[in-house]
Amino acid sequence: MCAVINNMIKVIVVIVMFIMFSGCAWASEQASIFVYHRFGDQRYPSTNIDVEVFASQLEYLRQNDYNVLYVSDIVRRLKDGIELPPRCVALTVDDGYISFLSGGMPLLRQYNYPVTLFVSSDTVGSGSYLNWQQLGQLHSEGVELGNHSEMHPYFVSAEVKDQAGWRAKAQADIQSAQQAFMSHLGVVPNLFAYPYGEYSPAMEELLRELGFLAAFAQQSGVVDPEACQNSCYRLPRFPMGGLFATLVGFKSKATMRPLPIKILSPLSPVLSAQDPPGMVFTIDSTDITLSTLRCYVQGQQEAEVEVLGGGKYRICAAAPLSGRRNKYTLTAQSKDGKTWYWFSQLWIHP
């Protein structure tokens, strides 16, 4: 337990140091994308953000001259080689809860910031979810709509359990949601957000074949041209819920730099025989002080970075990963000591 607490303290120190030293290290080739769920709904603290905190985040963006774009605009620019404006961020919301309309949207109107809302079509109009009329009104105001599946299933679990039939079922679910959007609103979304943030290479390929522009997960990280070149169908977003939904955390993540690593193995986040996974990668050390490279693991002590030679590195947690979803979070400092880099790798126990 002491090791876990010390690990958490180290992560907090990294964030605080980043805020102190990042200064004017702004880049025009990157964007931080944030994902929210509930606004001012204390019944579900892990996915909720206080409305006052959300207001302070938007005020921070305004006071510091951030450029808030639709995620579709960011992806198109990166794919087409068009430079992004400096201080670039995007705001996204998953699930389509009514609290977005009552708690989040009034502030977005006030600041005139764009937002993308990912909706699961089967939940529309039920319980605490927005109905089609409300979604139509939001869309007419400029809210970008994205597909979040029909039934919000565990796609990866279905893939593992039914390797022969999962693809047809997943395609039917996604296309049914597309048809619902077209039937009720006359729009066909070209963006997708994975339920629970879970993806696999096969899911990426399916969404590519279905014609989606991009797909978004929930592992933390910064979007840059390299991310789109690797795959526009597993783009990272910084979650803003529970303990992470703070102004301090928002500031640090809005100014993070993407850690320039390339994963060599494993190529899928879905865990099979090897747990904990040994991740082999290369890293562009042009602006990185390699001695500062660290790997943090949820619920565990810091993982050791092993030098393999030939520009390759390997990290592996000390023990099997806990929970259905876990991650390796890597950080490193720039050579001038003013900038921190960040990368997070998702792992899934299906």
Number of C-alpha atoms within 10 A of each C-alpha: 9 9 12 16 12 14 21 19 12 15 17 13 12 17 19 15 16 22 20 12 13 18 11 9 13 16 17 12 21 26 33 26 28 23 23 23 24 28 26 19 18 13 9 14 16 15 20 22 26 20 19 13 16 23 19 15 19 19 14 15 21 14 9 9 12 17 16 23 20 18 24 17 12 25 23 14 15 23 17 9 11 13 14 21 18 15 21 23 25 24 21 25 23 22 24 25 24 19 19 23 19 13 20 22 19 13 18 18 11 10 14 12 20 19 20 22 26 25 27 25 25 15 18 20 17 10 10 12 19 21 17 16 13 15 22 18 12 16 16 11 11 13 20 19 25 26 27 28 27 23 16 18 16 16 22 23 16 16 19 13 11 11 10 9 11 17 17 10 13 23 15 14 19 22 17 17 22 22 17 18 23 13 11 12 16 11 16 17 19 17 23 23 28 24 24 15 18 24 26 18 15 13 21 18 12 18 20 16 9 12 10 18 17 22 25 24 22 23 24 23 27 27 23 23 21 17 22 17 10 12 16 22 27 25 23 26 25 24 22 23 20 15 12 16 22 17 18 13 18 23 17 19 24 20 26 25 29 22 23 18 15 15 17 13 13 14 11 15 21 20 16 13 6 9 16 17 22 13 18 20 17 17 15 12 15 10 16 21 14 15 9 12 16 20 22 22 23 18 18 21 20 23 20 15 18 12 12 12 8 7 11 15 17 18 20 20 23 15 14 12 22 16 11 9 19 19 21 23 21 20 20 25 23 18 15 9 15 16 24 26 21 21 21 22 16 20 23 22 16 17
